[in-house]
């Protein structure tokens, strides 16, 4: 009686296309085919716009808090705390 080898299940690659692209870019950088462009400094911000945004933020938060009832404010705080505590910390695989 001759036993045949079991057929291999068809599987897609375990590496995502993004990882493949990153690896290819790393190889091209290492071989000199691709060159990193220098870091571009961020454009300077308009001082007037920055000040207006800051003023709005300084006024908006306290104004909203004063407008809310204590019950609603507490409800919003509880919802935020629940959302923060629901986040799971990243797991680290050891092996």
C-alpha atoms as an extended CHARMM CRD file, in Angstrom:
* protein
*
        95  EXT
         1         1  UNK       CA              0.0000000000        0.0000000000        0.0000000000  PROA      1               0.0000000000
         2         2  UNK       CA              1.4220000000        3.4010000000       -1.0310000000  PROA      2               0.0000000000
         3         3  UNK       CA              0.6850000000        6.3690000000        1.1740000000  PROA      3               0.0000000000
         4         4  UNK       CA              0.4420000000        9.7320000000       -0.5310000000  PROA      4               0.0000000000
         5         5  UNK       CA              1.7180000000       12.9130000000        0.9890000000  PROA      5               0.0000000000
         6         6  UNK       CA             -1.0860000000       15.0440000000        2.4090000000  PROA      6               0.0000000000
         7         7  UNK       CA             -1.9600000000       18.0700000000        0.2970000000  PROA      7               0.0000000000
         8         8  UNK       CA             -0.8240000000       21.3730000000        1.6360000000  PROA      8               0.0000000000
         9         9  UNK       CA             -3.6050000000       23.7710000000        2.4620000000  PROA      9               0.0000000000
        10        10  UNK       CA             -3.6170000000       26.8630000000        0.3140000000  PROA      10              0.0000000000
        11        11  UNK       CA             -2.5480000000       29.8420000000        2.3770000000  PROA      11              0.0000000000
        12        12  UNK       CA             -2.0010000000       33.4260000000        1.5680000000  PROA      12              0.0000000000
        13        13  UNK       CA              1.2040000000       35.1190000000        2.5920000000  PROA      13              0.0000000000
        14        14  UNK       CA              1.5660000000       35.7660000000        6.3070000000  PROA      14              0.0000000000
        15        15  UNK       CA              3.2150000000       39.1170000000        5.5570000000  PROA      15              0.0000000000
        16        16  UNK       CA              1.0340000000       42.0570000000        4.6670000000  PROA      16              0.0000000000
        17        17  UNK       CA              1.6840000000       44.0860000000        1.5060000000  PROA      17              0.0000000000
        18        18  UNK       CA              2.6670000000       47.0590000000        3.6830000000  PROA      18              0.0000000000
        19        19  UNK       CA              5.4170000000       45.0350000000        5.3280000000  PROA      19              0.0000000000
        20        20  UNK       CA              6.6590000000       43.8480000000        1.9280000000  PROA      20              0.0000000000
        21        21  UNK       CA              6.7610000000       47.4250000000        0.6420000000  PROA      21              0.0000000000
        22        22  UNK       CA              8.6590000000       48.5720000000        3.7490000000  PROA      22              0.0000000000
        23        23  UNK       CA             11.1770000000       45.7500000000        3.3320000000  PROA      23              0.0000000000
        24        24  UNK       CA             11.6840000000       46.5910000000       -0.3420000000  PROA      24              0.0000000000
        25        25  UNK       CA             12.2350000000       50.2600000000        0.4990000000  PROA      25              0.0000000000
        26        26  UNK       CA             14.7750000000       49.2850000000        3.1570000000  PROA      26              0.0000000000
        27        27  UNK       CA             16.6910000000       47.1790000000        0.6200000000  PROA      27              0.0000000000
        28        28  UNK       CA             16.6270000000       50.0250000000       -1.9110000000  PROA      28              0.0000000000
        29        29  UNK       CA             17.9190000000       52.4650000000        0.7040000000  PROA      29              0.0000000000
        30        30  UNK       CA             20.6830000000       50.0560000000        1.7210000000  PROA      30              0.0000000000
        31        31  UNK       CA             21.7960000000       49.5040000000       -1.8820000000  PROA      31              0.0000000000
        32        32  UNK       CA             21.6440000000       53.1820000000       -2.7960000000  PROA      32              0.0000000000
        33        33  UNK       CA             18.8210000000       52.8080000000       -5.3460000000  PROA      33              0.0000000000
        34        34  UNK       CA             16.6950000000       55.2010000000       -3.2990000000  PROA      34              0.0000000000
        35        35  UNK       CA             17.8070000000       58.2240000000       -1.2850000000  PROA      35              0.0000000000
        36        36  UNK       CA             16.0200000000       59.6830000000        1.7270000000  PROA      36              0.0000000000
        37        37  UNK       CA             14.8560000000       63.2290000000        1.2410000000  PROA      37              0.0000000000
        38        38  UNK       CA             15.8900000000       65.6900000000        3.9510000000  PROA      38              0.0000000000
        39        39  UNK       CA             13.3100000000       66.4890000000        6.6040000000  PROA      39              0.0000000000
        40        40  UNK       CA             11.1710000000       69.4620000000        5.6390000000  PROA      40              0.0000000000
        41        41  UNK       CA             10.5660000000       71.9150000000        8.4530000000  PROA      41              0.0000000000
        42        42  UNK       CA              6.8880000000       72.6220000000        9.1430000000  PROA      42              0.0000000000
        43        43  UNK       CA              5.4920000000       75.8530000000        7.7970000000  PROA      43              0.0000000000
        44        44  UNK       CA              5.3090000000       78.6620000000       10.3490000000  PROA      44              0.0000000000
        45        45  UNK       CA              1.8590000000       79.2490000000       11.8160000000  PROA      45              0.0000000000
        46        46  UNK       CA             -0.0480000000       82.4710000000       11.4700000000  PROA      46              0.0000000000
        47        47  UNK       CA              0.2880000000       84.1470000000       14.8800000000  PROA      47              0.0000000000
        48        48  UNK       CA             -3.1240000000       85.8440000000       14.6150000000  PROA      48              0.0000000000
        49        49  UNK       CA             -4.8700000000       82.5410000000       13.8630000000  PROA      49              0.0000000000
        50        50  UNK       CA             -3.0650000000       80.8270000000       16.7230000000  PROA      50              0.0000000000
        51        51  UNK       CA             -4.1680000000       83.5340000000       19.1460000000  PROA      51              0.0000000000
        52        52  UNK       CA             -7.7810000000       83.3660000000       17.9460000000  PROA      52              0.0000000000
        53        53  UNK       CA             -7.8510000000       79.5930000000       18.3570000000  PROA      53              0.0000000000
        54        54  UNK       CA             -6.3370000000       79.8620000000       21.8110000000  PROA      54              0.0000000000
        55        55  UNK       CA             -8.9090000000       82.4390000000       22.8580000000  PROA      55              0.0000000000
        56        56  UNK       CA            -11.7610000000       80.2810000000       21.6010000000  PROA      56              0.0000000000
        57        57  UNK       CA            -10.4750000000       77.2780000000       23.5140000000  PROA      57              0.0000000000
        58        58  UNK       CA            -10.0150000000       79.2790000000       26.6960000000  PROA      58              0.0000000000
        59        59  UNK       CA            -13.5540000000       80.6210000000       26.4960000000  PROA      59              0.0000000000
        60        60  UNK       CA            -15.3540000000       77.5890000000       25.0800000000  PROA      60              0.0000000000
        61        61  UNK       CA            -14.5650000000       74.9640000000       27.7090000000  PROA      61              0.0000000000
        62        62  UNK       CA            -15.6290000000       76.9290000000       30.7810000000  PROA      62              0.0000000000
        63        63  UNK       CA            -18.6780000000       78.3390000000       28.9620000000  PROA      63              0.0000000000
        64        64  UNK       CA            -19.8490000000       74.8420000000       28.0430000000  PROA      64              0.0000000000
        65        65  UNK       CA            -19.2490000000       73.5460000000       31.5670000000  PROA      65              0.0000000000
        66        66  UNK       CA            -21.2350000000       76.4480000000       33.0540000000  PROA      66              0.0000000000
        67        67  UNK       CA            -24.1170000000       75.7820000000       30.6720000000  PROA      67              0.0000000000
        68        68  UNK       CA            -24.3600000000       72.0540000000       31.5450000000  PROA      68              0.0000000000
        69        69  UNK       CA            -26.2610000000       70.7640000000       34.5300000000  PROA      69              0.0000000000
        70        70  UNK       CA            -24.2650000000       68.9380000000       37.2040000000  PROA      70              0.0000000000
        71        71  UNK       CA            -25.9960000000       65.6960000000       36.2130000000  PROA      71              0.0000000000
        72        72  UNK       CA            -25.0790000000       66.0460000000       32.5220000000  PROA      72              0.0000000000
        73        73  UNK       CA            -21.5110000000       67.0590000000       33.3540000000  PROA      73              0.0000000000
        74        74  UNK       CA            -21.1520000000       63.9800000000       35.5670000000  PROA      74              0.0000000000
        75        75  UNK       CA            -22.5910000000       61.7790000000       32.8170000000  PROA      75              0.0000000000
        76        76  UNK       CA            -20.0720000000       63.1140000000       30.2810000000  PROA      76              0.0000000000
        77        77  UNK       CA            -17.2150000000       62.5370000000       32.7510000000  PROA      77              0.0000000000
        78        78  UNK       CA            -18.3080000000       58.9660000000       33.4610000000  PROA      78              0.0000000000
        79        79  UNK       CA            -18.5930000000       58.2200000000       29.7420000000  PROA      79              0.0000000000
        80        80  UNK       CA            -15.0530000000       59.5280000000       29.1670000000  PROA      80              0.0000000000
        81        81  UNK       CA            -13.6130000000       57.5670000000       32.0720000000  PROA      81              0.0000000000
        82        82  UNK       CA            -15.3450000000       54.4040000000       30.8750000000  PROA      82              0.0000000000
        83        83  UNK       CA            -13.9040000000       54.8820000000       27.3810000000  PROA      83              0.0000000000
        84        84  UNK       CA            -10.3900000000       55.4170000000       28.7510000000  PROA      84              0.0000000000
        85        85  UNK       CA            -10.4980000000       52.3770000000       31.0120000000  PROA      85              0.0000000000
        86        86  UNK       CA            -11.9800000000       50.2100000000       28.2470000000  PROA      86              0.0000000000
        87        87  UNK       CA             -8.8020000000       50.5540000000       26.1840000000  PROA      87              0.0000000000
        88        88  UNK       CA             -6.6790000000       47.4430000000       26.4930000000  PROA      88              0.0000000000
        89        89  UNK       CA             -2.9310000000       47.8920000000       26.8730000000  PROA      89              0.0000000000
        90        90  UNK       CA             -0.8520000000       46.5240000000       23.9930000000  PROA      90              0.0000000000
        91        91  UNK       CA              0.1480000000       42.9160000000       24.4860000000  PROA      91              0.0000000000
        92        92  UNK       CA              3.7450000000       41.8580000000       24.1540000000  PROA      92              0.0000000000
        93        93  UNK       CA              4.4620000000       38.4820000000       22.6820000000  PROA      93              0.0000000000
        94        94  UNK       CA              7.2700000000       36.5830000000       24.3090000000  PROA      94              0.0000000000
        95        95  UNK       CA              8.4920000000       33.4460000000       22.7530000000  PROA      95              0.0000000000
